Amino acid sequence: MKEFLVELTTTVPEGTDPAEVDRRRAAEAVRARELTAVGHLARLWRPVGELRSIGLWRAADEAELREKVLGTLPLWPWMTAVVTAVQPHPNDPGGGGVTG
């Protein structure tokens, strides 16, 4: 699978019932665990003081990522996504790419 850094920003539509927001957020947590279990979600961070997330996601390609992975998130209809395909860097200290 290819790796992608994904920045997700959720904007709840004005006038949305708070119970609906709570329901979707709870379902989002369940779906994130499911996507982690099958290898699509590797890491997830929230920038300090911000209501957005940055994650390391995996999929066959960006189309699969958007349609079959991110598109299954309960909050997806309220999200904007910035997707950046990434690959290992030869100097990544955790990747074993440096040779002597």
N, C-alpha and C positions, 0 to 999 in steps of 0.2 A: 504494500500500500504506500501511496505517496503521503507526505506530511504537509500540513497547512497551518499557518498561524491565522487565527480568525478573531477579529475584534467584533464583538456583538454589543449593540446598544439597543435596549428595550425602551420603547415609548408607549405607555399605556394610553389608549385613546381616551380623551376627555369624556367624562360621563359614564365610564365603565363601572359597573357594579363592583364594589370592593370584594364581594364574595366570589365573583368570577375571577378576579385577579388572584385571590388566595388559592382558588381551585387550580388555576393554570400553573401557579408557582409550585404547588405541591406536586402536580403531575410532571412538571419540568424536572424536579429533583429525581423522580422515579425514572424518567426517560434518560437523564444523564447517567444514572447508574447502569441502565441497560446498555447504553452506547459504550460505556467504559468496559463492560463485561465482554463485549464483542470486538473490542480493539479500536473503535472509532474515536473515542475521546481519551487522550493520553494525559493531559494536564489542563487545569483551568485556574486562572488567576483573576482577581479583581484589583484594579489600580486603587491605591489608598485614596479614600475620600471620593470615589467616583462610583456611579451606578452603571458601569459597563463591565464587560468581561473580555479577557484575552485567553484564548485556548489553543492548545496544540491538538489538532484533529487529524485523523487518517482516513483516507478513502482511495479508491482506485484512480479517481480524477476529480476535477472540480465540479463537473456535472453531477457525479454521484454524491459528492459532499453536499451540494446544495439541495438536490432533490430527495435523496434517500437517507440522508443523515440529518443535516440541519433542518430540512423541511419537515421532519417528524417531531420537532420540538413543539410542545404546546404553546410556547410564547412566540414562535416563529412569525406568525402574522403581524406581530407588533415589533419585530426586530429589523434592524438594518445590520448588514454584515459587510465587513471589509476582509476579503480573503487574499492571503499571500501564500503562494506555493513556496516551500522551502526545501533545501537539500542539505546534507551534511557538509560542513566546512572542513577543509583539511587541517585547520588549526583548532578545531573544537576539542577542548581539553577532556571532554567526556566521550568523544567519539572514536578515539583510537586512531585518528587519521594522520597524526604526526609520526613521521618515520625518521630515524636517525642516521 
